[in-house]
Amino acid sequence: MYRIPFFIVAILVFCLVLFVVGYLLRLLKKEFDVCRFFSKTDWGRQQMARDPCRFHISIVYLMAVMLRSSYFVELEKLTLIVRYILDVCPEPYREEAFTALDYMTKKLDDNAEAYSLIDKKALLNGKFDSCFFADKGGRNYANDLHGTQLAEELARYIDEVDRRYLMFLLFRLAIADGMVTDDWKLSELSLLKKLCLDGLHIPKKVFSAMYTAWQKDNLDGWYDDNIALHNKGLYADRERLANIFHSTYSFSQPDAYAELPSSSFFSTIKERLIGLSVVALILLLIVPFYECELMVKHYPFWLGLVFGVFSIATILWNMKYEAIDSSVVSILRSKCENVLQRNRLIVSFVLFVGTASSLYFNAMNILYYFANKRFHCGTIYRKKLVTSTSSLGRNATYCLYFDKFSVSNEDARIFEKPVLPWYNRICVDALPYLSAAWLFRDEGCTMDVTSCSLSDYTAARCATGDVYVNLQFKVGYYGMIVKDGYNLIMEDRTPLED
């Protein structure tokens, strides 16, 4: 850095910080615009329902929720979901549907590492004999799903018969193994009630009638009476999986989906905020150790603590929370995601302000202390008699002790500031204000010195007589004094006798 003109370094650092902060601020602004767009009216979510890809994957999403009724995913259920994608989803959307299914079914092993249950490439290539991976029995899934809210959103765009068919499809998934569990809160019956009664708003008597018909081995009769005889024969064949997307006239209207913005930019914001926090934390750790004794005098401890908390909180919070599901997989955006997005946007903005302030403040302070030392006014010398020594570890490092003395601003006032070129002078004179150092720096501070370290003390140990140390202190451009090295002075150099 000494070979590069200081004003260039200062301008580059300042512009880089402003660019990073401005870029993140722009991303947050885009997230705010998206949040406002979807929260202001229901039009945006309605247009999403016109997209066949999002519509079909939303149904796959609800079916994937039903897989969570047991620790081990049953192959019969997974096969039915794959069959729905292959038989019902249009071919251009199948790859995205399998990608979404992989995301929904990823589980965590005993080491908290995610593993997949399906082989997407094998499915796309028609290799159905090797398209599933063994379930390792992980109790937890890698990603959370909000099935009830999505079912409620989907119910807004389909009629009563379609909702009954979707209930039957989920029930068919539950009975794929010939039984319906009801012994815990995530049992098949419990999940069915949440998705169908609370989500799809199926009347309880209709749900109970279907369940009773299955118990009496008359599910075919219930299907014929409640579904097959309706909707112009769309559901006439019980064994054939029907395409609900084409069941109502509303989906044949002109598609305005292309006009919609992305559902969320949180994934990108998350990565950038973590990167910003790591850089801000590194700078925060560098500043106190740049000139340790000087920083203790001038850098407010409470401010560094606040900045550190913001940076660590930003990293931990962004590692914990994922983006809303409709921005990760192509599903309908449920109304609850408006609230989730708003809350995450508020927290992200607060953490961004703290972390960006830390980045700016510490970058400017590093420049401030660097300028103080580089454009120094002069050097102060102090010769002191070494009174004792001590070894510091195994690396032949020693500490030299001498009587306490002080170096203060009074010693620095005899020196005048160096004359700098106008371009460097403008930068150097602006740094106390850009770094806010004028608010915190103590003009009357004193540096107390009692010791110094030495990496090789062999010469001193092999000498007789008094040993002195000549210490040097630079008087910085801003009047702050920093250590600038020392050298030993031995009055008698006669070697010790064996």
N, C-alpha and C positions, 0 to 999 in steps of 0.2 A: 504493500500500500504506500510505502514511502516514495516509490518511484512514480506513482500516479499523482498528478496535481490534486490537492485536497478538495478543491471546489468541485471537481468531477466526481470524486467519491461521494461527497455530501449530496450532490444533486441526484446521483444514481440511487443512493439509499433512500432519499426522500421520495423520489418518483416511484421506486419499486414498492415502498410501503403504501403510498397512495393508490397505486394500481391494484394491489392485492385487496386493500380495503374496499375500493370502488367496485371491483369485480364481484366480491361477495355481497356488497350492498345491492348491486344490480340483480343478483340471483334472488336475494330476499324480496326485492321489489316484484320480481316475476312471480314468486310464490304467493305474495300478497294479492297480486292481480288475479291469479287463478282462484285463490280462496274466495275473494270477493265475487268473482264471476259465478261460481257454483253456489255460493251462499245467498246471493241476491234473489235469484229466482230458481225454479225447478227446470227451466228450459234446457240447461246444459246436460243435466242427468237424463232428461227425456230423450235427448238426441243420442246419448250413449246407447240407449236401449234399441236404437235403430241399426246399430252395428252388429251384424251377425256373429262376428268373432267374439266380441264381448258378451253377447247374449248366450252363446253356446258354452263358453268357458265359465260363465257364471253358474250354469247348471252343473258343469263338472266340479266346480268349487263346492256346491252344496252336497254333491255326492261324496266328495273327498272328506267333508265334515263327518259323514256317517262312518268313515273308516276309523274314527277315533273312539269308537265304542269298545275297543279292546286293545290290549298292549301289543299283541301280534296281529298284523294286518292279514286278513283272510284272503287267500288267493282268488276265491270265487267273486268276492266283492270288487277286487282290483280288476279282474277280468271283465266284469260288467261295465266298469267305467271306461276301460280301453275300447270295449265294443261300441259304446255310445260315441266315442270320438271317431272311430273308424266308419260307423254306419250312418251317423247323423251329421257330424261336422263336415262342412264342405272341405274339399281337399286343400285349398290354399291356407286354411286355418289349422290344419291338423298338427303341423310341427309346433306352432305356438301353443296349441292346446296340450300337447305332450310336455312341453317345457313348463307350462303352468302346473300340470299334474305333478311333475317332478318336484317343483317348488312346494306344492301343498302337502306332499307325502314324505318329504325328507324327515328323517328322525335322527336323534342324538344317541350315540352309543355310550358306554360307561365312561369313556374319556371325554365326553361332551363334544365329540367330533361328528359332523353331519354325514349321513350316508343315504344313498338313493335306493328306492325300491323298484324303479323301472329303468330300463335301458332305452332311452329315446331313439338312438340310432337303430337299434334292432327292431323297434316297432315301426319306424318309418321305412325300413327295408323289408318288412314282412317276415322277419325272423321271430315268430311268435313262440317258438320253443325255448328261446333264450332271452326273452324280453324282460323277465323279472329277476331281481336280485333277492337273495335270502334276507329275511327280516332278522336282525340281530337282537330283537326284543327290547329295544330302547323304550323306556316309559314315556319319554318326552319327545315332542316334535320340534323341529328346528324353527318353525314359523307358526304363529298364532293365526287362527281363522275366526272371522266374525260372521258365522253362518246365518244366525237369526236376522241380523240387520240386512244382509244381502237378500235373503228370502223375502223380506218385507218390501225391499226395493223392487225385486223382480215381480212381485204380485201386483204392483201398480200398473203393469203394462200387459197383463194377460187376463183373460176372462175366467169365469168360475170353473168351467170344464177344464181349461188348461191347468189351472191350479190343482184341480183334483188329479189330473194325469201326472203332474209333477209330484204330488204326494204319493201316488201309486208307484212312480219310478223310484222314489226314495225308499218306500216300503219294500219294493222288490229287491232293492239292494240289501236291506236289513235281513230279509228272509232267504238270502242267497245260500246260507248254510242250513236252512230248514228250521231255524228257531229265532226268537226275538228276546234278547236279554233285557232284564228290568231290575237288576240287583244293585245298581249304583248310579251316581248322579250323571255319569256319561254313558249309561247303558243305551242300547239301541232304541228302546221305547222312550227314554227320556229325551234323546236327541231328536227323534221323530216328532215328539210333541212340541219341542222348541221350534223346529223348522216349519212344521205344518200348522200348528195352532197359533203360535206367537208370530211366526214369520209370514207364512202364506195366508193367514187368517182363514183357514179352513174351519167351518163350524164343527164344534166338538162332537155333535151327533153323527156327522158324516165320517169323521175319523174313527169314532167308536164302531160305527157300522162296518167299516172296512176291516178293522182289527177283529171284530167278532166273526165276520164272514170268513176270514182266514182261519180262525180257530175252529170253525165248523166245516172247514175244507170246502167252502163255497165262494172262494175269491173270484172265480170266473164269473159267477152269477152277479156278484156285486159290480164287477168291472163292466159287464154288459149293460146293466141298468144305469150306472152312474157316469160312464165315460163313452163306451163304444157306440151307443145310440145317438151321440151328439156330434156336432162339428162336422157334418157332411162326410162321415166315414173316415176322418183322419185317424181315428184311434180304433178302427174296426178290428185290426189284427193285434191281439194282445201280445203275441210273441215278438212282433216287430216294433223296434224303438222308433217313436214318432218324432218329427221335427216340429217342436212347438213354435219356433220362430215364424213360420209361415201360417200360423193358425188364425191370426187376426188381421183385419184390414189395415190397422195402424202401421204395421211394419212395411207395407207396400207404398207408403207415402215417400215423397222425395227425401233423399238422405242428406241431412245438413251436418253430419258428423265431422266432415273434413274441416269445418269452420271452428271446431272446438280446440282450445289450447290443451297442452298436456295436463294430466290430472294432478301432477305435483312434480316439483323439482327438488324435493327433500333429499333424495338419494345423492344428487350432485352436491347440494348444500352441505350434507353430512360429511362427505369426503373432504370438501374444501375447508370446512370448519375444523375438522380434526387436524388437517395439515397446518392451518393457521395457528392452532393452539400449541402444536408441537414446536413450531418455530418461535412463537412468543415465549414458551417455557424455556427453550434453550437460551434465548437472549436474556431472559430474567435470571438464569443461572450464571451467565457469563458476566453480567454487570457487576455483581458484588465481588467477584474474584478478579476483576480487571486490575484494580488497584485496591486491594482489600482494606488497608488501613484508611485510605482516603474515602472509600465508599461508606465505611462505617460512620464516618463523620457527616457525610453529605446526603446519602440516599435514605429516604424515610423507610424504616423497616415495615411500618404498617401498610405502606403503599405496595411494597413488594409482596407482602402477604396477601393483600386483596387481589393483585394481579395473578399470583400463583393459584389462588382458589378458583378464579374465573377460568384459567387455562385448564386446570385439572377437571373441573366440573364440566367444561365443554367437551373434553375428550370422553369422560365417563358417560355423560348423557347421550352423546351421539352414538357411542358404541352400544348402548342398551336399546334405544328406540329405532325401529325400522320405519320406512316410509309407509304411507297408507297403501293398502293392498291394491287399489285400482290403478296405482301408478307403477306397481311392481309386476302385476299380472293383468291381462286384459279382461277385467270383469267390470260390471256396472259399479258406478260410484254410489254407495249408500249414503243416506242422509247423515248418519253418525260420523262419516268421514269428514264432513264439513267442520264439525266440532273438533275432531282430532287434529285436522290440519291447522285450524286456528290456534289451538293450544300449543302445538309444536312450533308454529311460526312465532308466537309471542316469546316462548322460552328461547328459541334459537336467536331471536333478535337481541334479547337481553344478554345472552352469553356472547354473542358477536360483539356487542358494544364493549363489554369488559375485556375480551381477548384482543380486539383490534386496538383498544387504548393501550393495552400492555405492549403489543407489538410496536406501536408508534413511539410510545414514551421511552421504552428501553432502547430502541434503535437510535433515537435522537440522543439519548444520554451516552451511549457508547461513542457516538461521534463527538459529543461535547467533551468527554474526558480524553478522547484521543487527540482532539485539537488542543486541549490544554497542555498535554505533554509534548506534542510535536512542535508547537510554536512556543517553546519555553523562553523565558526572559533571561535566565542565567542559572548559575549553579552555586549552591551553598555547601561548604565543606565543614566537617566537624571531626576532629581527631580525639579519640577516646582510648583510655587504657583498658585493656581486657582484664577483667577481674576474675573470671572463671569460665570454664567450658563444660559442655555436656554432649554426649553422643546421642544422635537421633536415629535409632534403628540400625540396620545392617548395611546400609549403603554408604558408609564412610562419610556421613553428614554430621556436622557439628554445629552447636549453637554457641555463639560467643556472647558473653554478658559483660556489661560495663555499667557505670553509674548512669542513672537516668538523666536525660536532658530533653529539652523541648525545642522544636522548630515551629515558629508561628508566622503569622502574616506580617508581623513587625520586621522579621528578617527578610521578607520578600519585597518590602516597599522600596528598598534601595535600587531595585532593578526597574528598568523601563520596558514597556512592551516593544517587541520587535516591529519594524516597519514591514508590512506585508503588501503584496500586490493587491490591487483593488478587488479582483475577483475572489481571492482567498479571504480578504478582509471582510467582504460582505457576508460570506458564509460563516466565518468565525464569529462575527458580531451578532449574527442572527440566531446562532445555536442556543444561547442562554434562554431565548424566548421560545424557540421551537421545541426545546426539551423541557420547558417549564423549570429549568434549574434556578432561575431567579426567584422562584417561589420558595425553594427548599434549601438552597445553599447557605451555610453559616459563614458569614464573612470573617468572623473572629475566631475560627477554630484553631486549635493547637495540636500538633502531632508530637506525642510523647514516645521516645525511643529508649529502649532498655537492652535490646539484643539484636543480633542478626545471625543468619545461618551461612554455613560454608561447606562446600562439597568435598574439599580436600584440605585437611588441616595438618598434613604431614610436616610441612615446613615449620609451622608454629610449634609442633610437639618436639621437634628436633633442635630447638633453639634455646639458648639460655638468655636470661635478662628479660626485660619488659617487652611485651607485645602490645602494639597499638593497632587500632583499626581506624582507617580514614574513610568516613562515610560521606557520600555525595547525595545531595537533594536537588532536584530540578524545581525551579520556580516556574510554574506553568503560565500560559497566556492569561488565564483568568485569575491568577494569583494563588491557585491551589498548589500545594507542595507535594511532590511525589518522590519516593526513593529512586535513586539512579545508580545504585551499586556502591562498592567499597573496595578497598585494598588493604592488605596487612602491612604494617611497618614494624620491623623487629630491630631493636636498638643494639643487641649483641647477637651475632650470628655464629658464635663458637659452638661446634657440635658437642652433644653430651658424650662423656666417656662411658665405655662399656663397663 
